Amino acid sequence: MTHSVIIACASNSDDILGANLAASPVIGERLALHVQRNAPSATIAYNRAIDATDAEVVIFAHHDVYLPKGWDIVLANRLAELDKHHPDWALAGAFGVASNSKQFGPVWTSSLGQIIGHVPMGPEPVNSFDEMLIVLRRSSGLRFDELFPGWHMYGTDIVCQARAAGKKAYAVGLPCIHNDRFHGALGPDFTESYRQMQQKWRQFLPIQTPVTKISASGLHLMRERWNMRNSEGQRQMDSVDTGTAPDQLAARCGWSDLSASITTV
């Protein structure tokens, strides 16, 4: 089955967008890019993108994500695999966390200066996504919760929505570059999103996210803050300057042309 596909992005910086996502070789002739600018929250921006487009598959990507040459071929292969083995799939992603806390990628992150996530040998069911890149199947009927604040946790929230509706989300192996800046600590906006997840999804707690575990007690958030304070110096040394050209980062990862290593399902 061939799906119509569009990439949607919420951006407040044409410079970051132009240097990363919009510079991806797959943008233009291969995949169209729809940009929502200066929205008050990610969820509002993404629902606006859903309403403004009609593709069956909507890829929500951060403006600091870079999709290497051949990424569209990898995507088509992964969606064909989902259609074959899990025809009722609702969500897919580049980086997700399973119920046993195992992390699936692989993706490069500049803020950590490394490739993170295990390579899935097939679609892996997950309970949360990193928001850097989320693939939504329009016919699933899922939408983002516009009451959800800011720019955190909405990747886990929409997976919980899928779970509550009896639908599933998968990490499928979509190698890409997240040219994200170094994060020294978790801000109050992250805490706000964490508290909302605690209240909204009590039936699913605990939920391991890419950053921390959402638990009823909230002790894991306190522990993560402590860990980040103690590791800040080392993490900053490990991080890579976001001014590094993303195609160079892709080359370092061996991802200059992803189509060269793809086997058709």
N, C-alpha and C positions, 0 to 999 in steps of 0.2 A: 504494500500500500504506500502511495506517495502522498505526503502531507504538504499543504501550503504552509509556509513558514515565514515569520517576520521576527526581527529583533527589536525589542522595546527597551528604552533606556530613560531613566530619570537623571537629568544632569543640571548642575548649577555652575558648570565651568566649561566653556567652549574650548579652553586650552587643554584641559585634561582629556576631554572627549576627543579632540582632534589628534592628540598625541597617542591615544590608546585605542579605544573601541572603533572610532571612525577610521583609524588608520589600518585596521585589520584587512588583510587581503581578501577576505570573503565578503566584505561589505561592498555593496554596489551591484556588480554583475551577478554575484552569487546569492546574496541575501540582502533584503531591504532593511534599512534602519529607521525606526520611528522614535523621535526624541520628544520627551515631555520636559519642559524647562521650568525650573524654579517652583515646583509644586511644594505645598506645605508638609507633605509626608510621602514616603515611598508608596504606601498603600493607595493613596489618592492618585498619585502619578500613574501607577500601574493599572488601576481600574479605568482611568481616562484612556490609557493606551489600548486596553481591551475594547472599550467602546468605540475608539477611533479606527480600529482595524478589523479585518474579518478573517485573517488566516486561522486555520485550525490549530496550528502550533505557534504559541507566542513565547519567545525566549526573552526573559527579563535579565538584562546584564548591566552590571555597574559600568560607569563611564571610564573607569580605570582598568577594565578588562581588555585583553588583546586576544583575538582569535587567529591563530596561525594559518598559513596556507594549508588547504586541505581539510580544515575543521568542518566545513559544510558536508564533506564526504563522510567524515567520522559520524557526524550527527545523523545523517540519513541512514547509515549502517546501524547505529544504536537504536533509532526509532523503529527500523525494520525488525530488529531483534525483540524490542518490546511488543510490537504488534503480533509477532509470531508466538511468543511465549506468555505474554501478559496483555492480551488484547483489550482489557478494561483499564489499562494504566491511566493515571490522572496527571502525575507529576514526574519529572525527571530532573536530575541536577548534576553539576560538575563536582560538587563536594558535599557529601552527606555523612551522617552518623547513624549507625544501626542500633538496634535495641540493646545489643551487648557492648555498646560504646565504641565499636570498631569504626575507624574513620576511612572513608573511601574517597579517592580522588581519581587520578593524580592532577594536582594543579601546582603551579609555581606561585608563591606569595613573596613579594618584595619585602613586606614588613618583617618576615621571618628569615628571608634570604635562603629559601630552600623549597624543594618540591615536597608537598605533604599529601598524605592519603594513600592507602593501599590501592593497587590496580584491581578493579573488579573483574572477575573472569566471566561474568554475566551480570544482568541487572540485579542489584542488591537492594532489598527493601530497607528503607531508612525511616527514622522518626524525626529527623531534622535536616535542614539544608543550611549551608552558608549562603548568604544572600547574593554573593558575587554573580551567580548564574543559575537561574531556575527556569525550567521548561514546563509550560502549562499547556495541557490539552484542552482547548476551548470547549469541546463537547462534554467535558467533565462537569461543567456548570460551576466550577470553583471561581471565586473572586476573593480579592484581598479585603480584609476587615478595615474599613476606613476609620473606625474608632480606635484603631491601634496607633499609638503615638510614634512619631519620629521615624528612625531609620534602622532600628534594631529588632531582631526576633521575628520579623514577619515571615521569614523563611520557615521557621519552626511552626509558627501559627498556621500557615496555610497547609502544612503537612498534617497538623492536628485536625484541621477542618476536613481534610480528605479522609483521615482515619475515622472521624465521627460519622462521615457519610458512607463508610464501608468501602472507600477507595484507597489506592495505594500510591506510594511515592518510591522512586528508585534512584540510586546512584548508578550511572551507566558507563562512566569512563569517557569524559569529554576534556582531554588535556587542553589547558589554556593558561594564559599568564594573567595573574592578578597583580597589577603594578601599584599596590596599595602602600600608603605611607605608614611609617612606624607609629604604633599606638602605645604610649607610655602607660596609660591607665584607663580604667573603665569610668566613664562619666556618669552624672546623675540621670541623663537620658537613658542610658543602658539599664540603670536600676529601675526606672519607671517601666520600661518594657518588661523587665524580669518580673516585677510585681504583678503586672497585668497578666502575664502568662500563668503565674501561680494561681491567680483567682479564676481565670477563664477555663483552664484545663486541669482542674484538680483530679479528674478521673484518669488522666494519663501520667501523672507524676509518679516517679521522677522521670525527667526527660533530659538526656545528655545532648547538649548542643555543641557546635564547633568551638564555643568559647568556654562554657561552664555547664554544670548540671543545674537544671531547674528542679528544686526540691521544695517540699512543703515548708521546711524549716528556714530555708534560705541560707543555711550555713555554708553551702558550696559557693555562693556568691562572695561571702566574706573571705573564704579560703582563697578564691581566685584573685581577689584584690591583694591579699597578702603575698601570694605567689608572684604576681605581676610587679609589686613593689620591690621584692627581693631579686627579681631577675631582670629588672629594667636595664641595667648597665650592659649585661651580656646580650640581651635581645637587641639593644640598640647597635651594638658592634656587629651583630649578625645580619642586621637589616641591610638592604641594598637601596641606594638612592633611586627615587622614582624618576629622576631625570635620565636614567639609563634607557636607551631605546628598547622598546618591548620586543622588536624583532631580534635584537641581540640576545635578550633573555631567552627567547624561544629557541634560538640556535644553540645556546649553552645547554638547554634541556634536551636537545636532540629533536626538537619539534619544528624545524624549519619548514618541513613539508609532511604533514601528518598522513596524507593520502598514500605515501610510499609504504606504510606499514599496515594498511588496512586490508583485512580479509573479509570479503562479502559474506554475510550470514547465509 
